[in-house]
Amino acid sequence: MKIDVLVAEIGSTTTVVNAFDAIDTPDPIFLGQGQAPTSVLKGDVTIGLKEATEDLKKNVSSNEINYRRFLATSSAAGGLKMTVHGLVYDMTVRAAKEAALGAGANLHYVTAGKLRQSDIKKITEISPNIILIAGGVDYGERDTALHNAEMIAQLNLKVPIIYAGNVQNHDEIKEIFSKNEIALHIVENVYPKIDELNIEPTRKIIQDVFEAHIIHAPGMEKVREVVNGSIVPTPGAVMMASQLLYSYLGDLVTFDVGGATTDVHSVTEGSEEVTRILISPEPKAKRTVEGDLGVYVNRKNIVSLIGVEKIGKAMAVSTEEIESMVAEFPPIPATEREVQLVELLTETAVSVSLSRHAGRFRDLYSSAGKKKVAEGKDLTNIQYMVGTGGALTRLPNRRQIIENVIGKAKGHEMYPTKEAKILIDKSYIMASLGVMSMEYPEAALHLLLKSLDVQPCERGGKCTQD
């Protein structure tokens, strides 16, 4: 069987392979999916990839699969581990964080100001995949970024370095790292002027560097034996898909609820009214990741947020039974009670992650009186709310979960309105289509709209859901 494109999602525990065909036609097709345990810990990721492909063969009733392109997203082995180092936390550091998170990174350490020996020790212990150095607006403060570069160069970690700070430091940065066998990437300043973000160039280079160096990660060395196309961090792929969808539908927010984390991706400029009272700038495309809000690995964290007694009351069972269920909970719920519990956990994960992602209105008081200001990401112009991830694509009450969360707004949050439409990635292929969009944007968009049950329409026209 000849297939145009295979896309693997290499997770920390499971590898999924999705098959797509008729990519060059007006009506590309999602053929099916195969899965297998991820084999990074066995020292060879291709074992899991081949097993998932074998499972795919069974599901599409084929003895042999030949593919034209094989793409991949990866969050295995800790995903893209990064540390970020800037000057002022609410300025250059925040801009650098936004760039790293939007690219799909897992931020393990963030510092502001000059690095100390204790910081250097932590960086060494983390052993990041990429280090990002920022600091200083263009033609502003220079010394902090140079100091940090010198401290990091002395570590000689042999990991790629990205510099996205004051443009005046470029020559010195090159000199500092010239004596090391380190891949140095100099990109435009993430914070070139006060209150101006410029994160897209850094976001792109992070993904390029990840793809170039992921093949050197333990267990991933043989990935190029199978994958002949792009490889990006899985969260970065979801952001790509969200941005692709934005180009067609308009302002949106994507909830990705997983077993270990809950990610929220928003793509919106916000409203003009809010922009006028915004304290500090926000990126158009923003990602937040909540590492304590997974519905399987971190289920106990969510249970503690809700309260065992409250869960028992909602499910009409004893607290002892809830505690027993939580202790022995399976990765995929099988019984009606297990599904009910996961729905409660998922609703809390969506609610808390949205609360952390969205901005708020607040009042400032001065001698001139009370002034209303806005702080954080403005989601009031959101037209679509997209659900992806295992929970929000498979639970029976997935739409109601999102509706309930929006209905809990108290008035000071910059939340989407109740008029925003809810779309569900029913085929659970959003991440795969994100990486596919790098090479086949039109096919990826078509397949994404189909998975979301959105009727194709003229660009700029009103699109409707089936």
N, C-alpha and C positions, 0 to 999 in steps of 0.2 A: 504494500500500500504506500503510495507516494503522498506525502503531506508537505505543505508549504512551510509551516512554522511550528516548532515545538517551543514551549516556554516552561522552564522549570522554576518553581519557587522552593529554594533550598532553605528550609526552616531549621530551627534548633533541634527539633525532634522528628519532623516529617518533611519529606520531599514530595512535591506534587508536580506532575508534568501535564500541561494542557496542550491540546492539539488544535491547530487552526488551519483551515484550507480555503482555497479560492480567494487568496489574499489580494490578488491583482484584479479581481472582478468587482462590480458594484455591490455584490452581496456575499461578503466573506462569511465563513461558517466556523462555528465552534463545534468541533467533532466530539470531544470527550476528554476525560481526565483519568490519570492513573496516579497512584501514590504508594510510597514505601517509606520505611524508617530512614532518616538521614544518616549517612555513614561517615561524616567528618571525623568523628571520634575513633573510627576504625583506621584512620589515616588515609582514606581514599574516598572522596566525595562521589566518584563515578560509580561506585558500587550501588549506592542509593539511587542515583540517576538511572542506571540501567534497570534496576528492579522496578522503579516507578514506570519506566517505559514498557517493561514487560506487562505490568498491570494495565497500562493503557491499551496494549494490544488486545487483551481480553475484552476490555470495555468497548472497543470499536470493532471487535470481531475480525481481527487481522493477524496473520501469522508473522508478518514482517512489516516494519515501518522504515521507510526511507524519507529523510527530511532534507529540505533545502537550507533552512536556517534553524539553529537551536540557540535560543536566548535564555537568560536566567536572571532571577533576583535572588539575593542571599541575605539571610539574617543568622546564618549558622556561625558557630564558634564565637558567639558574642556580638555578631554583626560588625558594623563599622565603628570601632572604638576610637574616640577622638578626645584630645584635650585642647582647650581653647584658652589663650592668654592675651589680654588686652590692657588698656590703660584705666579708663573709668568704667565702672560696672554698668551704669545706666546708659552708656553711650557706645564706645567701641566694643566693649565686651558683649553687650546685648546684641549689637549688629552681627558680631562674629558668631554668637550662639544661634541666631536666627538662620544664618547661612548654613551652619553645620546641621541643625535639626531639619531644615528644609531639604537638605541633600540626603537625609535618611540616617544620619549618624546617631550613635549612642554616646552622649556626652558623659565621660567618666570623671572629668575634673575641669573646673573653670576658675581662672584667677584674674584679679584686677591689680594693676600696679606692678612693681618690680618683684620678680621671683626671688624667693628665699630658699635656703638649703632644704627646709622642710618640704617646700613645693617640689623641688627637684627630686627628692626622695619619693614622693607620691607619684610623680610622672614615671619614674623608673619602675616602681611597683606595678603600675597600670599597664605598662608596655603598650602604648596606643598604636593603632594602625597609621594614624595621621596626626600631626600636630599643627595647629593653626595659630599663627602669631598675628595680632593686630595691634593697634595703638596709635593715637594721634590723628587729628584731621590732617589733610594735606597742607603742608607748610606750617604745621603747628608743632606740638611737642614731639621730640625725636628720641630722647634718651631711654625711655622705658622700653620701647620695642627693641632697641639695640642691646640693652642690658639683657633682656629676656632671650634674645637670639643667641647671645654669647653663652649664657648659662645652659641653654638647650644644646648648643653645638658641642659643649664639653662632654655631654652625656654620650655622644657618638652612638645613638640608638639604632642607626641605620633604617630609620623610618622616614617617609616623605614629609617634608616641611612645606607648608603653604604660608606665604607672607602676604597679608592684605591690610597693611597699615600705611602710614605716612609715605607718600610718594618720594619724599626727599631721602629716604633711607635705602633706596634700592641698591645703590652701589655698595654701601657698607654691608647690607645683608648678604649680597653676593660674596663679598670678601670674607665675611665671618664663616660661611659654610663652604668656602672653596677648598678648605683643607680636609674636609670630611667627604667620605663616599656616600653623600646624602643627596637624594633627589629633591632639589629646591624648585618650588613653583611660585613665581611672583605674579600677583594679580592686582587688579584695581582695588583701591581702598574701600573697605566695607562701610566706612563712615567718613566720606571725604570732606563734608562740611557739617557744622552743627545742625542737628535735626534733619539730616539727610541720610537715608539708608541706600546702600548700593550693594545688595547682597547676591544678586543673580550671578555675576561673574565668579564669585567665590563658590557659590553653590554648584555651578557647573564644573569647576575645576576639581572640587572634592569628589564628585562622581566619576570624573575622568581618572583621577588618581586612584580611587578605589578599584576601578576596573583594571587598571594597569598592574596593581599590586596584589589584588585578591588571590591571584594564582600562586602567590608565594606563601599564603597562609597555611598553617598545618592542616593537612587533610584535603586542601584545595589544589594542590600542585598539579594534579592530573585533569583539572576541570576542562582545559582546552582540548583534551582528547575527545570530548563530547560536545561541548558548547563552542560554536564557531561565530557567535554574535555577541551582542552587548551583555554585560553583567553589571547590575546596579544593586545598591542596598534595597531591600524590600520596602521599607517605609518611603524611600525616595521614589520608588516606582509608583506607589499610591499617590504621592504628591504630583508626579508627572501626569497620571491619569486624571487627577482632580483639575489640574491646569488645562489639560486637553478638553475636558468637559466644560470648563468655564468658558473656553473660547467659543463654544457652541450654545450653551444654555444661559450663561451669565453667572452671577454671584451664587456661590454654593459653599457648603460645609460638609466634610466627609468624616463620619465616625467609623473607626476601625477598631472593633472590640475583639481582643484576642485572649488567649489563655494566660499570657504573662503580662501584657501591657494593654493600655487603651490609648490609641493615637487619635488626635483631632487635627484635620487639615482644613484650613479655610482659604478661599481665594475670593477676595473682595476688596475694593477700594474703600468701602464704607460709604456713608452718606455725607454730603457736603455740609449739612447742618452739624454733624458730630465732628467732622474734620476741623471745623472752625474753633471748637473748644477743646480739641485734643491736646493733652499736655506734652506728649512726645510722639514721634512718628512710629507707625507700625508697618511691617512689610505687607505688600499685597497678598502674597502667598505665605501663610504662616502654619507651622506645625508645632504642636505640643505633644509630648509623650509622657504618660503617667505610668511609671514602672511599678506602682503599688496597686494598680487597678486591673489585674488580670483575673478572668473568671475561673481559671483553673489553678495555675501555679500560685497566684496571689489571692485565692478565694477567701482565705482567712482574714486578710486585710479588709476586704469588702464586707464580710460578715461582721467584723468589729465595728465598721462604720455604721451599719444598719442597726445592729444589736440582735442577739439571738432571740430574745423574747419577742421583739417586733416581728422577726421573720416567722417565728412559731405561730404568732397570732394571725399573720397574713395567710399562712398555709394551713391553719387550724390543726396544728400538731404540737406535741410537747417540745420543750427546749432540749430535752435529752435526745429526742429523735433528730432534731436539727443538728446538734453537735455530732451525733453519730454519722449522719449523712455527709457533713462537711469533712470529717476525718477520713472517710473512705470514698470520697467522691471520684467518679471515673472521668477521664478526659472528655468523653462524649456522653451526654446524658441519655439514658435509655428508658427510664420509667417516667410516668406522668409527674410524679413528685420531683424527680430530678430536674425535669424540664421546668417545672414551676420555680424551683430554687434558682436555676440558672437565669431565668427571666428576671427575678428579683435582683440578682447580682448584676446582671447586664444593665438594668435600668439605673442602678446606683452608679455603675461605672460610667455610663453615658452622662448622667446628671453631674457627677463630680468633675469629670474631665471637661465638660462644657463650661462649668463654672470657673475652672482654672484657665481655660482658653480665652473666654470672652472678657471684654472690658466692662467697666462700670462707670456710671455717673456718680459724682459726689459733689458736695458743696464746700466751697472754700470761703472762709470768713476773714474779712480785713476791715480796716477803718472805712473803706468805701462801701461796705455792706457785704451781702452774700452773693457769691458768683458760682454758677454751675459749670463744672468742668468734666471732661471725659478722660478716662485713663485706660489704656489697653486696646484690644482688638474690637473694632466695631462690626457686629454681625447683624445689624438692624436691616441691612439691605439684602440679606440672604433670600434667594428665591427657591433654592432646592437644598434639601438635606438628604445626603446619601449615606446609606448603611452598607458596610462591607465587613469582612472578618467572619470567622466561624459563627459567632453568636448572632449577629444581626442579619445574616443571610439564611440561617437555618431555623431559628426559633419561631414558633407559630404566631406569637404576638409581637413580632419585631416592629411593625409600624406603630402599634399602640405604645410601645416602649418609648419611641422617639416623641410621639405626641404628648405623652405624660410628662416627659422632661421639659419640653417647651412650656407646657401648661403650669409648671411650678415657678416660673419667673415672678419675682416680687415687684418689679418695676424699675429697679436701679441697675439691673444687668443689661448689657447691650446684646440681647439675645435675638435670634430670628423671631419673626412674628408667626402667629398661628396660620397665616395665609401661605407660608412656605410649603412647597410640595415635598413629600417624602418619596424617595426613590431607593429601591433595594437592589443590590448587585446579586440577583438571584442565582447566577452561575458561579459566583465567587471567583471572578477572573480579573478583578480591577487591577491588582498589582501586575499580573501578566500583561495586561493591555498597556500599562504604563511603560514598561520597558519596550514593548512592541512599537509604541508610538515614536520611538527614536528612529526607527527604520521604516515603519509603515503607518504613518499618522492617520491617513484616511480610513484604512481598514480597522485600526484600533478604535477610532471614534465610532464607526458603524457598529462594531461588535459591542462596544460599551453601551451605546444607546439601546441595543437589542437586549443586553443583560439587565438593563434598568427599566425595560418595558416602556421606552420613550419612542413615540412615533417620529421618524425622520421628518424634518421640515426644512424650509428655506433658511439659510443662515440669517440671523437677525429677526426671523419670524417667531411666532409663538408656537412652542413645541408642547405637545400634550402627552400624558401618560395613558397607556392602554387601560 
